[in-house]
Amino acid sequence: MQPFLEIIGEESGKKDVSYLAMIGLVIFMVVLSETALVFTTSGFFLLLSNLFYFPLIFINMKCYERGLTVNSSLGAVYFIISLFLVHFDVVDILIAFSMTVTYVAVGISIAMISKTNNENKNILIGSISNYENFFEEIQDAILVYNSSGDILGVNNAASRLFGLEKKYLTFLKIEDLGNFIEKDDLKKAFYDISPSKSGFTDTRLKQQDGNTIYVEILSSVVDPSKGIMRAYIRDVTSRVVAEEKIHDSEARYRHLTNQLPEMIFELDIDGNFTFSTRYSINLAGKTPEELTDGMKFWDILVEDDRDRARKNLEWFYKGMFLGAVEYRLAKPDGAVIPVMVHFSYDFDDNSAVQGIRGLAMDISQRKRMEMALRRNEKKFRSLFENSNDAVIIFDRDGYIIDINTRLCLMLGIRRDEAVSQTLESRFPVPEWGKISQMYENSSSEGVCFESRMQNKEGSFIDVEISSGIIDPGEGLYQAILRDISERKRAEAELALSRGRLNLAIEGAGMCVWDWDLEKDEMVFEGKYEEMFGLLDGNENSHGAIWREILQEEFYTKIMDLYSTCNDPERSDPKTAQFESEYKFRTSAGTYKWITVLGKVVKCSSDGNPVRITGIMQDVSDKRRSQNALSEANKKLNLLSSITRHDILNQIAGVRGFTDILSKRLPEKNSELLHYLDMIKRATSNIQEQITFTKDYQNIGVESPAWQNLEKVIESSRSKAQLRDVAFFNECHGLEIYADPMIEKIFFNLLDNAIRHGGSVTEIDVKCRKSRNFLFIVVRDNGTGVPGELKEKIFDHGYGSNTGLGLFLVREILGITGMEIKEVGEPGNGAVFEIKIPADHYRQIG
């Protein structure tokens, strides 16, 4: 620290000019008095005078605060002693007095010099203390070092900055600070300086704890002769961080302004571009660099707008109103862009206008919207005038603003007869109060009601009036009047027709039902109570009776309909239905049969039926007739079976006797043998025909039913003697509604192919769908059927056997509305095509 204090002493210990002058005066007076003593006094007096100077100097250096008193006293003593040493003549007395004055003056001067010296010393000590305090308390780190790199002194801030104690720092050299500061910056900051050149460096400093901060180093030469230098190190991390944030903010601002869908620009007082955002490329087809390279604002406008732009800028600079102006930009590719430019003044630091800022927005879309709005207004007017409904526009007070042509024609009035009048006065409809209540309550919901209006001729018209708000701000409302006279007449006719339908339903003994599965509600029309024997007339029990008697019976059929809503093969409404007959016990204890027909009329989004409607009819009498017929058929079948058995027994006897007879007839009697052979063949034919009736005695006995087509064909195949014939069945996933004898159909077709097809080696069965039919095609690769026989083969009695095979095939198919024909080419095999209506087949699985 001592060298640093010496530097401070050398800098601070400058002599005051008055202090030096006083010392000079004392020396002058002493020399003058000594000269006078030499020439005017004896040696003893000279010796005595000089001896008196020692106490004078000593006393004044110690008691300088009372210099005048002390020196006056010493002067008096000096004068008295001088009088004893002189001859008491006038000259000696004057000399003694002058020497006394000199003596007192020198004493006073010495006292003043001592006082000044002590004051300067105190000031110097105080300055050193203040300077040391300032040196230690200053927030910037200070390093004092010499040209050899030795660190001579540091302050507390340096210790905090580096994270080292001051005593350790003073043992280091500047080169050792390379552990904290990059070496290139270290050399630049501490050594690249001279007496005429200070060093200023921004760098990063890694502290002892590992943190890195930003510092600013200012170094200078303090004493060139001794090579003493000083460096101030300031932590500027917060400033650097703030500058980085400002830089980032400016970057974000520039990025934001460049990303804005508007062109932001600045102009000087001559209209030259001085700044522009990047959106100028999209809007004007010019980069910011091109605009600021001597282009004026009006240079980017179309020719017709340039003079107006110049005048606008002149007005603006004269203090005229500054706002938004619409211009048209001319892009280099010839495109014209309408823009709205918002101007504002750009002031300098003295609040003087130095330019204009502007923001240009592309208003092409707005222009298109305005044009579309005008077109829509025209369309609205056209719709308003050409609407099939009458329209009235009125205000909050009920005054009519406009009516359309339809209302004029409906009521036979002119437009001017209604405009400016109130609704109530011009069209006296009692229900207008509902509209008044709507706009009195400021309701946004419209009102709708029916009423009657009278035309100019006095006739009444049924109308449906729908009213709502057009513009709440302006208080505009509208009322749409629709002539519903035809609808009213249709509703009356519908009610009449519904009454007739109800009479027909009741007359037919039917009941119509509608089942909402979502709400689990059922509605019945017709003689439901009579059908189910509900004698108490309690309608609330209908649903319970329905569930108890019917739901469990046909619930599985309804579940089967669930798949029809999402199944593309079964989504046709014609197939989404069912029909079944059920027997139940009425509340009266009797049994009845009813037919229930149902159809899905609505499905949910997930494919489940949510509404089914249908009819029910009491078929008890029909069922009794069918049962009686079935019993009769059973008895006839039994009789036929017994008769067939007896006939076959008799035929067996005939065949036995003919065999005996043929053995006993002479061989030469050829005529009798011929007749006997004819009797045998007739007997065989009778036997085959009787045996054939056994297979087909049940035709029509049982009701048609849904049957799996693939299984029926496979069963027929297993019973037919196909031997080595290859068979292919491609009918899968189908059911047909047919007589239970349908299996005999396919058996007969396969057997017919084997018997009459010649060398048949392959038979295939395929199914083909059309919009309204299913075709089952049975094909073989035999000789085929000649063209002239394609219809004869289905005639009764035609054929080499009984002549009933294909005839009965057509008859069995006809029971359920099916048809069969042969469509093959002669010589290329027989092709039998069975045609099934759409409601007699369905997809399964």
Secondary structure, DSSP 8 states (H G I E B T S, - for coil): -HHHHHHHHHHH----HHHHHHHHHHHHHHHHHHHHHHHHS-HHHHHHHHHHHHHHHHHHHHSGGGHHHHHHHHHHHHHHHHHHHS--SHHHHHHHHHHHHHHHHHHHHHHHHHHHHHHHHHHHHHHHHHHHHHHHH-SSEEEEEETT-BEEEE-HHHHHHHTS-HHHHTT-BGGGGGGTB-HHHHHHHHTS-BTTB-EEEEEEEE-TTS-EEEEEEEEEEEETTTTEEEEEEEE-HHHHHHHHHHHHHHHHHHHHHHHSSEEEEEEETTSBEEEE-TTHHHHHS--HHHHTTT-BGGGGB-HHHHHHHHHHHHHHHTT----EEEEEEE-TTS-EEEEEEEEEEEE-TTS-EEEEEEEEEE-HHHHHHHHHHHHHHHHHHHHHHH-SSEEEEEETT-BEEEE-HHHHHHHT--GGGTTTSBHHHHS--TTHHHHHHHHHTT-SS-EEEEEEEE-TTS-EEEEEEEEEEEETTTTEEEEEEEE-HHHHHHHHHHHHHHHHHHHHHHHTTEEEEEEETTTTEEEEEESHHHHHT--S--GGGHHHHHIIIIIHHHHHHHHHHGGGTT-TTT-STTTSEEEEEEEEE-TTS-EEEEEEEEEEEEE-TTS-EEEEEEEEEE-HHHHHHHHHHHHHHHHHHHHHHHHHHHHHHHHHHHHHHHHHHHHHS-TT-HHHHHHHHHHHHHHHHHHHHHHHHHHTTTTTTS--EEEEHHHHHHHHHHHS--TT-EEEE---SEEEEE-TTHHHHHHHHHHHHHHHSSS--EEEEEEEE-SSEEEEEEEE-SS---GGGTTGGGSTT-SSS-S-HHHHHHHHHHTTT-EEEE---TTS--EEEEEEEGGGEEE--
